[in-house]
Amino acid sequence: MEDETNSSQRNFIGIWFDCCQTYGRLYKNKAGTMYVGRCPKCLRPASVRIGGEGTNRRFFRGG
Ligand SMILES: [Zn+2]
């Protein structure tokens, strides 16, 4: 469920999975410390830290 009224704190980010050359999403974990998810094709786990440099990395480079 997307909450458009809270655009500054999105519950997910879109990322590029280099492993399968496909686009996917990472969702914020319960603690709100990381975005976590899996590649939609190969189910490779991916995560991006929230805060610091993590928020600027919208693209996940596998391998
Ligand atoms: Zn993949």
N, CA, C, O and the ligand as a Tripos MOL2 file, in Angstrom:
@<TRIPOS>MOLECULE
protein
  253   251    64     0     0
PROTEIN
NO_CHARGES

@<TRIPOS>ATOM
      1 N           0.8500   -1.1900    0.0000 N.3       1 MET1
      2 CA          0.0000    0.0000    0.0000 C.3       1 MET1
      3 C           0.8920    1.2480    0.0000 C.2       1 MET1
      4 O           1.8000    1.3600    0.8230 O.2       1 MET1
      5 N           0.6430    2.1550   -0.8900 N.am      2 GLU2
      6 CA          1.4650    3.3500   -0.9870 C.3       2 GLU2
      7 C           0.7890    4.5360   -0.2990 C.2       2 GLU2
      8 O          -0.4130    4.7590   -0.4420 O.2       2 GLU2
      9 N           1.5800    5.2760    0.4340 N.am      3 ASP3
     10 CA          1.0710    6.4350    1.1410 C.3       3 ASP3
     11 C           1.6350    7.7020    0.4920 C.2       3 ASP3
     12 O           2.7610    8.1050    0.7850 O.2       3 ASP3
     13 N           0.8600    8.3170   -0.3760 N.am      4 GLU4
     14 CA          1.3450    9.4540   -1.1450 C.3       4 GLU4
     15 C           1.4810   10.7110   -0.2900 C.2       4 GLU4
     16 O           2.1370   11.6700   -0.6960 O.2       4 GLU4
     17 N           0.8660   10.7110    0.8920 N.am      5 THR5
     18 CA          0.9290   11.8930    1.7460 C.3       5 THR5
     19 C           2.2400   11.9580    2.5090 C.2       5 THR5
     20 O           2.5360   12.9580    3.1630 O.2       5 THR5
     21 N           3.0190   10.9010    2.4260 N.am      6 ASN6
     22 CA          4.2650   10.8320    3.1850 C.3       6 ASN6
     23 C           5.4180   10.5660    2.2280 C.2       6 ASN6
     24 O           6.1450    9.5810    2.3620 O.2       6 ASN6
     25 N           5.5700   11.4640    1.2600 N.am      7 SER7
     26 CA          6.5190   11.2180    0.1850 C.3       7 SER7
     27 C           7.9630   11.2860    0.6540 C.2       7 SER7
     28 O           8.8500   10.7330    0.0020 O.2       7 SER7
     29 N           8.2140   11.9550    1.7730 N.am      8 SER8
     30 CA          9.5870   12.0980    2.2290 C.3       8 SER8
     31 C          10.1030   10.8260    2.8930 C.2       8 SER8
     32 O          11.3110   10.6430    3.0420 O.2       8 SER8
     33 N           9.2000    9.9650    3.2860 N.am      9 GLN9
     34 CA          9.5970    8.7210    3.9510 C.3       9 GLN9
     35 C           8.8990    7.5570    3.2580 C.2       9 GLN9
     36 O           7.9810    6.9460    3.8040 O.2       9 GLN9
     37 N           9.3470    7.2710    2.0670 N.am     10 ARG10
     38 CA          8.6910    6.2180    1.3050 C.3      10 ARG10
     39 C           8.9560    4.8450    1.9100 C.2      10 ARG10
     40 O           9.9980    4.6030    2.5180 O.2      10 ARG10
     41 N           8.0090    3.9770    1.7310 N.am     11 ASN11
     42 CA          8.1330    2.6310    2.2750 C.3      11 ASN11
     43 C           8.9100    1.7050    1.3470 C.2      11 ASN11
     44 O           9.2250    0.5720    1.7100 O.2      11 ASN11
     45 N           9.2130    2.1900    0.1580 N.am     12 PHE12
     46 CA          9.9760    1.3490   -0.7520 C.3      12 PHE12
     47 C          10.8110    2.2280   -1.6670 C.2      12 PHE12
     48 O          10.5510    3.4210   -1.8200 O.2      12 PHE12
     49 N          11.8170    1.6130   -2.2710 N.am     13 ILE13
     50 CA         12.6100    2.2860   -3.2860 C.3      13 ILE13
     51 C          12.7120    1.3830   -4.5000 C.2      13 ILE13
     52 O          12.6790    0.1580   -4.3850 O.2      13 ILE13
     53 N          12.8330    1.9850   -5.6300 N.am     14 GLY14
     54 CA         13.0350    1.2150   -6.8440 C.3      14 GLY14
     55 C          14.5190    1.0770   -7.1140 C.2      14 GLY14
     56 O          15.2640    2.0530   -7.0220 O.2      14 GLY14
     57 N          14.9450   -0.1110   -7.4400 N.am     15 ILE15
     58 CA         16.3630   -0.3350   -7.6990 C.3      15 ILE15
     59 C          16.5430   -1.1870   -8.9440 C.2      15 ILE15
     60 O          15.6290   -1.8900   -9.3770 O.2      15 ILE15
     61 N          17.7150   -1.1100   -9.4970 N.am     16 TRP16
     62 CA         18.0790   -1.8930  -10.6700 C.3      16 TRP16
     63 C          18.9060   -3.0880  -10.2310 C.2      16 TRP16
     64 O          19.9350   -2.9370   -9.5730 O.2      16 TRP16
     65 N          18.4500   -4.2730  -10.5990 N.am     17 PHE17
     66 CA         19.1990   -5.4890  -10.2820 C.3      17 PHE17
     67 C          20.1100   -5.8220  -11.4530 C.2      17 PHE17
     68 O          19.6610   -6.2440  -12.5180 O.2      17 PHE17
     69 N          21.3740   -5.6240  -11.2290 N.am     18 ASP18
     70 CA         22.3520   -5.8530  -12.2800 C.3      18 ASP18
     71 C          22.4900   -7.3350  -12.6160 C.2      18 ASP18
     72 O          22.8740   -7.6970  -13.7280 O.2      18 ASP18
     73 N          22.1720   -8.1860  -11.6440 N.am     19 CYS19
     74 CA         22.3280   -9.6230  -11.8500 C.3      19 CYS19
     75 C          21.4470  -10.1300  -12.9840 C.2      19 CYS19
     76 O          21.8430  -11.0180  -13.7380 O.2      19 CYS19
     77 N          20.2400   -9.5560  -13.1010 N.am     20 CYS20
     78 CA         19.2960  -10.0240  -14.1110 C.3      20 CYS20
     79 C          18.8510   -8.9030  -15.0400 C.2      20 CYS20
     80 O          17.9470   -9.0830  -15.8560 O.2      20 CYS20
     81 N          19.4900   -7.7480  -14.9100 N.am     21 GLN21
     82 CA         19.1500   -6.6060  -15.7600 C.3      21 GLN21
     83 C          17.6490   -6.3120  -15.7070 C.2      21 GLN21
     84 O          16.9770   -6.1890  -16.7310 O.2      21 GLN21
     85 N          17.1530   -6.2040  -14.4700 N.am     22 THR22
     86 CA         15.7310   -5.9480  -14.3000 C.3      22 THR22
     87 C          15.5010   -4.9830  -13.1480 C.2      22 THR22
     88 O          16.3500   -4.8060  -12.2750 O.2      22 THR22
     89 N          14.3260   -4.3650  -13.1750 N.am     23 TYR23
     90 CA         13.9840   -3.3740  -12.1830 C.3      23 TYR23
     91 C          13.1250   -3.9960  -11.0990 C.2      23 TYR23
     92 O          12.2520   -4.8140  -11.3890 O.2      23 TYR23
     93 N          13.3660   -3.6120   -9.8350 N.am     24 GLY24
     94 CA         12.5830   -4.1680   -8.7490 C.3      24 GLY24
     95 C          12.4350   -3.1680   -7.6210 C.2      24 GLY24
     96 O          12.8310   -2.0090   -7.7470 O.2      24 GLY24
     97 N          11.8730   -3.6130   -6.5390 N.am     25 ARG25
     98 CA         11.6590   -2.7410   -5.3880 C.3      25 ARG25
     99 C          12.2180   -3.3690   -4.1250 C.2      25 ARG25
    100 O          12.2260   -4.5880   -3.9590 O.2      25 ARG25
    101 N          12.6930   -2.4840   -3.2280 N.am     26 LEU26
    102 CA         13.0720   -2.9050   -1.8930 C.3      26 LEU26
    103 C          12.1430   -2.1980   -0.9140 C.2      26 LEU26
    104 O          11.8890   -1.0000   -1.0420 O.2      26 LEU26
    105 N          11.6430   -2.9400    0.0530 N.am     27 TYR27
    106 CA         10.7050   -2.3810    1.0270 C.3      27 TYR27
    107 C          11.3780   -2.1800    2.3740 C.2      27 TYR27
    108 O          12.2420   -2.9570    2.7790 O.2      27 TYR27
    109 N          10.9640   -1.1240    3.0560 N.am     28 LYS28
    110 CA         11.5340   -0.7980    4.3510 C.3      28 LYS28
    111 C          11.2400   -1.9190    5.3510 C.2      28 LYS28
    112 O          10.1290   -2.4480    5.3990 O.2      28 LYS28
    113 N          12.2500   -2.2690    6.1420 N.am     29 ASN29
    114 CA         12.0430   -3.3140    7.1320 C.3      29 ASN29
    115 C          11.2940   -2.7610    8.3480 C.2      29 ASN29
    116 O          11.0350   -1.5620    8.4450 O.2      29 ASN29
    117 N          10.9600   -3.6480    9.2570 N.am     30 LYS30
    118 CA         10.1410   -3.2490   10.4030 C.3      30 LYS30
    119 C          10.8470   -2.2070   11.2700 C.2      30 LYS30
    120 O          10.2080   -1.3080   11.8160 O.2      30 LYS30
    121 N          12.1540   -2.3330   11.3910 N.am     31 ALA31
    122 CA         12.9160   -1.4130   12.2310 C.3      31 ALA31
    123 C          13.1260   -0.0590   11.5530 C.2      31 ALA31
    124 O          13.5100    0.9190   12.1940 O.2      31 ALA31
    125 N          12.8630   -0.0210   10.2340 N.am     32 GLY32
    126 CA         13.0400    1.2270    9.5120 C.3      32 GLY32
    127 C          14.4970    1.5840    9.2880 C.2      32 GLY32
    128 O          14.8290    2.7510    9.0790 O.2      32 GLY32
    129 N          15.3560    0.5980    9.3310 N.am     33 THR33
    130 CA         16.7900    0.8510    9.2050 C.3      33 THR33
    131 C          17.3360    0.4770    7.8290 C.2      33 THR33
    132 O          18.4060    0.9340    7.4270 O.2      33 THR33
    133 N          16.5860   -0.3570    7.1200 N.am     34 MET34
    134 CA         17.0740   -0.8220    5.8310 C.3      34 MET34
    135 C          15.9150   -1.0410    4.8700 C.2      34 MET34
    136 O          14.7790   -1.2760    5.2820 O.2      34 MET34
    137 N          16.2220   -0.9600    3.5990 N.am     35 TYR35
    138 CA         15.3020   -1.4460    2.5680 C.3      35 TYR35
    139 C          15.7640   -2.8410    2.1870 C.2      35 TYR35
    140 O          16.9390   -3.0600    1.8920 O.2      35 TYR35
    141 N          14.8420   -3.7690    2.1960 N.am     36 VAL36
    142 CA         15.2100   -5.1480    1.8920 C.3      36 VAL36
    143 C          14.2620   -5.7220    0.8450 C.2      36 VAL36
    144 O          13.1060   -5.3080    0.7440 O.2      36 VAL36
    145 N          14.7590   -6.6680    0.0760 N.am     37 GLY37
    146 CA         13.9370   -7.3050   -0.9380 C.3      37 GLY37
    147 C          14.7480   -8.3380   -1.6890 C.2      37 GLY37
    148 O          15.8550   -8.7050   -1.2960 O.2      37 GLY37
    149 N          14.1580   -8.7970   -2.7890 N.am     38 ARG38
    150 CA         14.8320   -9.8060   -3.5950 C.3      38 ARG38
    151 C          14.6560   -9.4850   -5.0680 C.2      38 ARG38
    152 O          13.6820   -8.8530   -5.4790 O.2      38 ARG38
    153 N          15.6180   -9.9330   -5.8440 N.am     39 CYS39
    154 CA         15.5070   -9.8040   -7.2860 C.3      39 CYS39
    155 C          14.2680  -10.5700   -7.7500 C.2      39 CYS39
    156 O          14.0840  -11.7250   -7.3660 O.2      39 CYS39
    157 N          13.4150   -9.9450   -8.5700 N.am     40 PRO40
    158 CA         12.1890  -10.6230   -9.0010 C.3      40 PRO40
    159 C          12.4290  -11.8180   -9.9070 C.2      40 PRO40
    160 O          11.5340  -12.6430  -10.0940 O.2      40 PRO40
    161 N          13.6120  -11.9210  -10.4660 N.am     41 LYS41
    162 CA         13.8870  -13.0270  -11.3870 C.3      41 LYS41
    163 C          14.6240  -14.1840  -10.7260 C.2      41 LYS41
    164 O          14.2010  -15.3350  -10.8270 O.2      41 LYS41
    165 N          15.7470  -13.8720  -10.0380 N.am     42 CYS42
    166 CA         16.5440  -14.9430   -9.4580 C.3      42 CYS42
    167 C          16.3960  -15.0040   -7.9310 C.2      42 CYS42
    168 O          16.9670  -15.8840   -7.2870 O.2      42 CYS42
    169 N          15.6390  -14.0800   -7.3630 N.am     43 LEU43
    170 CA         15.3600  -14.0530   -5.9190 C.3      43 LEU43
    171 C          16.6070  -13.8080   -5.0900 C.2      43 LEU43
    172 O          16.6670  -14.1810   -3.9190 O.2      43 LEU43
    173 N          17.5900  -13.1890   -5.6940 N.am     44 ARG44
    174 CA         18.7970  -12.8310   -4.9710 C.3      44 ARG44
    175 C          18.4510  -11.7890   -3.9080 C.2      44 ARG44
    176 O          17.8110  -10.7830   -4.2160 O.2      44 ARG44
    177 N          18.8700  -12.0190   -2.6530 N.am     45 PRO45
    178 CA         18.5860  -11.0340   -1.5940 C.3      45 PRO45
    179 C          19.3280   -9.7260   -1.8440 C.2      45 PRO45
    180 O          20.4710   -9.7190   -2.3000 O.2      45 PRO45
    181 N          18.6570   -8.6250   -1.5360 N.am     46 ALA46
    182 CA         19.2830   -7.3240   -1.6740 C.3      46 ALA46
    183 C          18.8470   -6.4370   -0.5170 C.2      46 ALA46
    184 O          17.7350   -6.5760   -0.0070 O.2      46 ALA46
    185 N          19.7210   -5.5280   -0.1050 N.am     47 SER47
    186 CA         19.3670   -4.6170    0.9730 C.3      47 SER47
    187 C          20.1410   -3.3130    0.8170 C.2      47 SER47
    188 O          21.2710   -3.2930    0.3290 O.2      47 SER47
    189 N          19.5080   -2.2320    1.2400 N.am     48 VAL48
    190 CA         20.1410   -0.9160    1.2030 C.3      48 VAL48
    191 C          19.8990   -0.2480    2.5400 C.2      48 VAL48
    192 O          18.7610   -0.1610    3.0020 O.2      48 VAL48
    193 N          20.9520    0.2180    3.1530 N.am     49 ARG49
    194 CA         20.8020    0.8730    4.4480 C.3      49 ARG49
    195 C          20.1150    2.2180    4.3030 C.2      49 ARG49
    196 O          20.3400    2.9360    3.3280 O.2      49 ARG49
    197 N          19.2770    2.5580    5.2740 N.am     50 ILE50
    198 CA         18.6250    3.8630    5.3150 C.3      50 ILE50
    199 C          19.4780    4.7830    6.1730 C.2      50 ILE50
    200 O          19.8680    4.4280    7.2850 O.2      50 ILE50
    201 N          19.7600    5.9570    5.6510 N.am     51 GLY51
    202 CA         20.6080    6.8870    6.3700 C.3      51 GLY51
    203 C          22.0270    6.8280    5.8520 C.2      51 GLY51
    204 O          22.4730    5.7880    5.3690 O.2      51 GLY51
    205 N          22.7410    7.9350    5.9490 N.am     52 GLY52
    206 CA         24.0980    7.9720    5.4380 C.3      52 GLY52
    207 C          24.0990    7.8690    3.9290 C.2      52 GLY52
    208 O          23.2450    8.4390    3.2500 O.2      52 GLY52
    209 N          25.0680    7.1350    3.4170 N.am     53 GLU53
    210 CA         25.1990    7.0220    1.9740 C.3      53 GLU53
    211 C          24.1700    6.0800    1.3770 C.2      53 GLU53
    212 O          23.9220    6.1060    0.1720 O.2      53 GLU53
    213 N          23.5750    5.2550    2.2100 N.am     54 GLY54
    214 CA         22.6660    4.2360    1.7160 C.3      54 GLY54
    215 C          21.4900    4.7890    0.9400 C.2      54 GLY54
    216 O          21.0620    4.2060   -0.0550 O.2      54 GLY54
    217 N          20.9620    5.9310    1.4040 N.am     55 THR55
    218 CA         19.7660    6.4690    0.7790 C.3      55 THR55
    219 C          20.0340    6.9730   -0.6250 C.2      55 THR55
    220 O          19.1120    7.1140   -1.4290 O.2      55 THR55
    221 N          21.3040    7.2470   -0.9210 N.am     56 ASN56
    222 CA         21.6280    7.7610   -2.2370 C.3      56 ASN56
    223 C          21.8830    6.6560   -3.2520 C.2      56 ASN56
    224 O          22.0330    6.9060   -4.4480 O.2      56 ASN56
    225 N          21.9270    5.4410   -2.7500 N.am     57 ARG57
    226 CA         22.2290    4.3430   -3.6590 C.3      57 ARG57
    227 C          20.9410    3.6640   -4.0770 C.2      57 ARG57
    228 O          20.4770    2.7310   -3.4220 O.2      57 ARG57
    229 N          20.3810    4.1260   -5.1480 N.am     58 ARG58
    230 CA         19.1170    3.5860   -5.6240 C.3      58 ARG58
    231 C          19.3050    2.3730   -6.5360 C.2      58 ARG58
    232 O          18.3370    1.7340   -6.9470 O.2      58 ARG58
    233 N          20.5470    2.0750   -6.8380 N.am     59 PHE59
    234 CA         20.7850    0.9680   -7.7510 C.3      59 PHE59
    235 C          21.6120   -0.1040   -7.0570 C.2      59 PHE59
    236 O          22.6880    0.1640   -6.5220 O.2      59 PHE59
    237 N          21.0920   -1.3050   -7.0780 N.am     60 PHE60
    238 CA         21.8030   -2.4050   -6.4480 C.3      60 PHE60
    239 C          22.6210   -3.1440   -7.4830 C.2      60 PHE60
    240 O          22.0870   -3.6400   -8.4760 O.2      60 PHE60
    241 N          23.9180   -3.2160   -7.2490 N.am     61 ARG61
    242 CA         24.7860   -3.9050   -8.1820 C.3      61 ARG61
    243 C          25.1390   -5.2760   -7.6380 C.2      61 ARG61
    244 O          25.9180   -5.3950   -6.6910 O.2      61 ARG61
    245 N          24.5770   -6.2900   -8.2250 N.am     62 GLY62
    246 CA         24.8430   -7.6270   -7.7620 C.3      62 GLY62
    247 C          26.1900   -8.1290   -8.2170 C.2      62 GLY62
    248 O          26.8150   -7.5550   -9.1090 O.2      62 GLY62
    249 N          26.6390   -9.2140   -7.5920 N.am     63 GLY63
    250 CA         27.8610   -9.8510   -7.9990 C.3      63 GLY63
    251 C          29.0740   -9.1080   -7.5190 C.2      63 GLY63
    252 O          30.2010   -9.5270   -7.7860 O.2      63 GLY63
    253 ZN         18.6740  -11.4930  -10.3670 Zn       64 ZN64
@<TRIPOS>BOND
     1     1     2 1
     2     2     3 1
     3     3     4 2
     4     3     5 am
     5     5     6 1
     6     6     7 1
     7     7     8 2
     8     7     9 am
     9     9    10 1
    10    10    11 1
    11    11    12 2
    12    11    13 am
    13    13    14 1
    14    14    15 1
    15    15    16 2
    16    15    17 am
    17    17    18 1
    18    18    19 1
    19    19    20 2
    20    19    21 am
    21    21    22 1
    22    22    23 1
    23    23    24 2
    24    23    25 am
    25    25    26 1
    26    26    27 1
    27    27    28 2
    28    27    29 am
    29    29    30 1
    30    30    31 1
    31    31    32 2
    32    31    33 am
    33    33    34 1
    34    34    35 1
    35    35    36 2
    36    35    37 am
    37    37    38 1
    38    38    39 1
    39    39    40 2
    40    39    41 am
    41    41    42 1
    42    42    43 1
    43    43    44 2
    44    43    45 am
    45    45    46 1
    46    46    47 1
    47    47    48 2
    48    47    49 am
    49    49    50 1
    50    50    51 1
    51    51    52 2
    52    51    53 am
    53    53    54 1
    54    54    55 1
    55    55    56 2
    56    55    57 am
    57    57    58 1
    58    58    59 1
    59    59    60 2
    60    59    61 am
    61    61    62 1
    62    62    63 1
    63    63    64 2
    64    63    65 am
    65    65    66 1
    66    66    67 1
    67    67    68 2
    68    67    69 am
    69    69    70 1
    70    70    71 1
    71    71    72 2
    72    71    73 am
    73    73    74 1
    74    74    75 1
    75    75    76 2
    76    75    77 am
    77    77    78 1
    78    78    79 1
    79    79    80 2
    80    79    81 am
    81    81    82 1
    82    82    83 1
    83    83    84 2
    84    83    85 am
    85    85    86 1
    86    86    87 1
    87    87    88 2
    88    87    89 am
    89    89    90 1
    90    90    91 1
    91    91    92 2
    92    91    93 am
    93    93    94 1
    94    94    95 1
    95    95    96 2
    96    95    97 am
    97    97    98 1
    98    98    99 1
    99    99   100 2
   100    99   101 am
   101   101   102 1
   102   102   103 1
   103   103   104 2
   104   103   105 am
   105   105   106 1
   106   106   107 1
   107   107   108 2
   108   107   109 am
   109   109   110 1
   110   110   111 1
   111   111   112 2
   112   111   113 am
   113   113   114 1
   114   114   115 1
   115   115   116 2
   116   115   117 am
   117   117   118 1
   118   118   119 1
   119   119   120 2
   120   119   121 am
   121   121   122 1
   122   122   123 1
   123   123   124 2
   124   123   125 am
   125   125   126 1
   126   126   127 1
   127   127   128 2
   128   127   129 am
   129   129   130 1
   130   130   131 1
   131   131   132 2
   132   131   133 am
   133   133   134 1
   134   134   135 1
   135   135   136 2
   136   135   137 am
   137   137   138 1
   138   138   139 1
   139   139   140 2
   140   139   141 am
   141   141   142 1
   142   142   143 1
   143   143   144 2
   144   143   145 am
   145   145   146 1
   146   146   147 1
   147   147   148 2
   148   147   149 am
   149   149   150 1
   150   150   151 1
   151   151   152 2
   152   151   153 am
   153   153   154 1
   154   154   155 1
   155   155   156 2
   156   155   157 am
   157   157   158 1
   158   158   159 1
   159   159   160 2
   160   159   161 am
   161   161   162 1
   162   162   163 1
   163   163   164 2
   164   163   165 am
   165   165   166 1
   166   166   167 1
   167   167   168 2
   168   167   169 am
   169   169   170 1
   170   170   171 1
   171   171   172 2
   172   171   173 am
   173   173   174 1
   174   174   175 1
   175   175   176 2
   176   175   177 am
   177   177   178 1
   178   178   179 1
   179   179   180 2
   180   179   181 am
   181   181   182 1
   182   182   183 1
   183   183   184 2
   184   183   185 am
   185   185   186 1
   186   186   187 1
   187   187   188 2
   188   187   189 am
   189   189   190 1
   190   190   191 1
   191   191   192 2
   192   191   193 am
   193   193   194 1
   194   194   195 1
   195   195   196 2
   196   195   197 am
   197   197   198 1
   198   198   199 1
   199   199   200 2
   200   199   201 am
   201   201   202 1
   202   202   203 1
   203   203   204 2
   204   203   205 am
   205   205   206 1
   206   206   207 1
   207   207   208 2
   208   207   209 am
   209   209   210 1
   210   210   211 1
   211   211   212 2
   212   211   213 am
   213   213   214 1
   214   214   215 1
   215   215   216 2
   216   215   217 am
   217   217   218 1
   218   218   219 1
   219   219   220 2
   220   219   221 am
   221   221   222 1
   222   222   223 1
   223   223   224 2
   224   223   225 am
   225   225   226 1
   226   226   227 1
   227   227   228 2
   228   227   229 am
   229   229   230 1
   230   230   231 1
   231   231   232 2
   232   231   233 am
   233   233   234 1
   234   234   235 1
   235   235   236 2
   236   235   237 am
   237   237   238 1
   238   238   239 1
   239   239   240 2
   240   239   241 am
   241   241   242 1
   242   242   243 1
   243   243   244 2
   244   243   245 am
   245   245   246 1
   246   246   247 1
   247   247   248 2
   248   247   249 am
   249   249   250 1
   250   250   251 1
   251   251   252 2
@<TRIPOS>SUBSTRUCTURE
     1 MET1         2 RESIDUE 1 A MET
     2 GLU2         6 RESIDUE 1 A GLU
     3 ASP3        10 RESIDUE 1 A ASP
     4 GLU4        14 RESIDUE 1 A GLU
     5 THR5        18 RESIDUE 1 A THR
     6 ASN6        22 RESIDUE 1 A ASN
     7 SER7        26 RESIDUE 1 A SER
     8 SER8        30 RESIDUE 1 A SER
     9 GLN9        34 RESIDUE 1 A GLN
    10 ARG10       38 RESIDUE 1 A ARG
    11 ASN11       42 RESIDUE 1 A ASN
    12 PHE12       46 RESIDUE 1 A PHE
    13 ILE13       50 RESIDUE 1 A ILE
    14 GLY14       54 RESIDUE 1 A GLY
    15 ILE15       58 RESIDUE 1 A ILE
    16 TRP16       62 RESIDUE 1 A TRP
    17 PHE17       66 RESIDUE 1 A PHE
    18 ASP18       70 RESIDUE 1 A ASP
    19 CYS19       74 RESIDUE 1 A CYS
    20 CYS20       78 RESIDUE 1 A CYS
    21 GLN21       82 RESIDUE 1 A GLN
    22 THR22       86 RESIDUE 1 A THR
    23 TYR23       90 RESIDUE 1 A TYR
    24 GLY24       94 RESIDUE 1 A GLY
    25 ARG25       98 RESIDUE 1 A ARG
    26 LEU26      102 RESIDUE 1 A LEU
    27 TYR27      106 RESIDUE 1 A TYR
    28 LYS28      110 RESIDUE 1 A LYS
    29 ASN29      114 RESIDUE 1 A ASN
    30 LYS30      118 RESIDUE 1 A LYS
    31 ALA31      122 RESIDUE 1 A ALA
    32 GLY32      126 RESIDUE 1 A GLY
    33 THR33      130 RESIDUE 1 A THR
    34 MET34      134 RESIDUE 1 A MET
    35 TYR35      138 RESIDUE 1 A TYR
    36 VAL36      142 RESIDUE 1 A VAL
    37 GLY37      146 RESIDUE 1 A GLY
    38 ARG38      150 RESIDUE 1 A ARG
    39 CYS39      154 RESIDUE 1 A CYS
    40 PRO40      158 RESIDUE 1 A PRO
    41 LYS41      162 RESIDUE 1 A LYS
    42 CYS42      166 RESIDUE 1 A CYS
    43 LEU43      170 RESIDUE 1 A LEU
    44 ARG44      174 RESIDUE 1 A ARG
    45 PRO45      178 RESIDUE 1 A PRO
    46 ALA46      182 RESIDUE 1 A ALA
    47 SER47      186 RESIDUE 1 A SER
    48 VAL48      190 RESIDUE 1 A VAL
    49 ARG49      194 RESIDUE 1 A ARG
    50 ILE50      198 RESIDUE 1 A ILE
    51 GLY51      202 RESIDUE 1 A GLY
    52 GLY52      206 RESIDUE 1 A GLY
    53 GLU53      210 RESIDUE 1 A GLU
    54 GLY54      214 RESIDUE 1 A GLY
    55 THR55      218 RESIDUE 1 A THR
    56 ASN56      222 RESIDUE 1 A ASN
    57 ARG57      226 RESIDUE 1 A ARG
    58 ARG58      230 RESIDUE 1 A ARG
    59 PHE59      234 RESIDUE 1 A PHE
    60 PHE60      238 RESIDUE 1 A PHE
    61 ARG61      242 RESIDUE 1 A ARG
    62 GLY62      246 RESIDUE 1 A GLY
    63 GLY63      250 RESIDUE 1 A GLY
    64 ZN64       253 GROUP 0 **** ****
